Amino acid sequence: KQEVTQIPAALSVPEGENLVLNCSFTDSAIYNLQWFRQDPGKGLTSLLLIQSSQREQTSGRLNASLDKSSGRSTLYIAASQPGDSATYLCAVVTGGFKTIFGAGTRLFVKA
Amino acid sequence: KAGVTQTPRYLIKTRGQQVTLSCSPISGHRSVSWYQQTPGQGLQFLFEYFSETQRNKGNFPGRFSGRQFSNSRSEMNVSTLELGDSALYLCASSLPLTGPNTEAFFGQGTRLTVV
């Protein structure tokens, strides 16, 4: 059974700091991994999608990596800003089109 | 390009009632998935529809059901509501033909409160 874990559960950093969010999964047989952002009470905003054959994806200040063999992905946020404060979720798509989410990392960037 | 639209945004229902939630996917998307999000359980997969067929189902009781119409719009129904059904219900749509290797886009959700 696929399980997705995100560490840390919460993180508070000063503005301008670079940070890394971690996502691990127990079954390496995934089709893809996607990172999302969720603001309180809102839906999810897609940040980056990494196909199973890819190692990383970049969008602006965000960089996501994927290491299937070790069951790990990281989301790197450069030069963090207060507007980055949100919950970040990772999700893997397994066989049979099931999407499994991690519990998320709550990020607070202090001005 | 319009995003995923969920209606209504907020609902208050009484225990024992039933409720229907609606999701209109992005134009051209034929896969629609539903999720339940609660503080205690996080995001849990309910079911996925593709071309009007339920392709996958999560571990929820039969009170939770759904359907998809020919225009890809989807509805989710919960019967005999329980207090524990209070949650944010999210739907996501994605492109059709490439299976799971596609990006999922989420709606803003429907906040259901059962009293």
Boltz contact constraints between the chains, C-beta under 6 A:
constraints:
  - contact:
      token1: [A, 31]
      token2: [B, 100]
      max_distance: 6.0
  - contact:
      token1: [A, 31]
      token2: [B, 101]
      max_distance: 6.0
  - contact:
      token1: [A, 32]
      token2: [B, 101]
      max_distance: 6.0
  - contact:
      token1: [A, 42]
      token2: [B, 108]
      max_distance: 6.0
  - contact:
      token1: [A, 43]
      token2: [B, 90]
      max_distance: 6.0
  - contact:
      token1: [A, 43]
      token2: [B, 106]
      max_distance: 6.0
  - contact:
      token1: [A, 43]
      token2: [B, 107]
      max_distance: 6.0
  - contact:
      token1: [A, 43]
      token2: [B, 108]
      max_distance: 6.0
  - contact:
      token1: [A, 43]
      token2: [B, 109]
      max_distance: 6.0
  - contact:
      token1: [A, 44]
      token2: [B, 106]
      max_distance: 6.0
  - contact:
      token1: [A, 46]
      token2: [B, 103]
      max_distance: 6.0
  - contact:
      token1: [A, 49]
      token2: [B, 103]
      max_distance: 6.0
  - contact:
      token1: [A, 51]
      token2: [B, 101]
      max_distance: 6.0
  - contact:
      token1: [A, 93]
      token2: [B, 100]
      max_distance: 6.0
  - contact:
      token1: [A, 96]
      token2: [B, 56]
      max_distance: 6.0
  - contact:
      token1: [A, 97]
      token2: [B, 48]
      max_distance: 6.0
  - contact:
      token1: [A, 97]
      token2: [B, 55]
      max_distance: 6.0
  - contact:
      token1: [A, 97]
      token2: [B, 56]
      max_distance: 6.0
  - contact:
      token1: [A, 97]
      token2: [B, 100]
      max_distance: 6.0
  - contact:
      token1: [A, 98]
      token2: [B, 56]
      max_distance: 6.0
  - contact:
      token1: [A, 99]
      token2: [B, 45]
      max_distance: 6.0
  - contact:
      token1: [A, 101]
      token2: [B, 43]
      max_distance: 6.0
  - contact:
      token1: [A, 103]
      token2: [B, 42]
      max_distance: 6.0
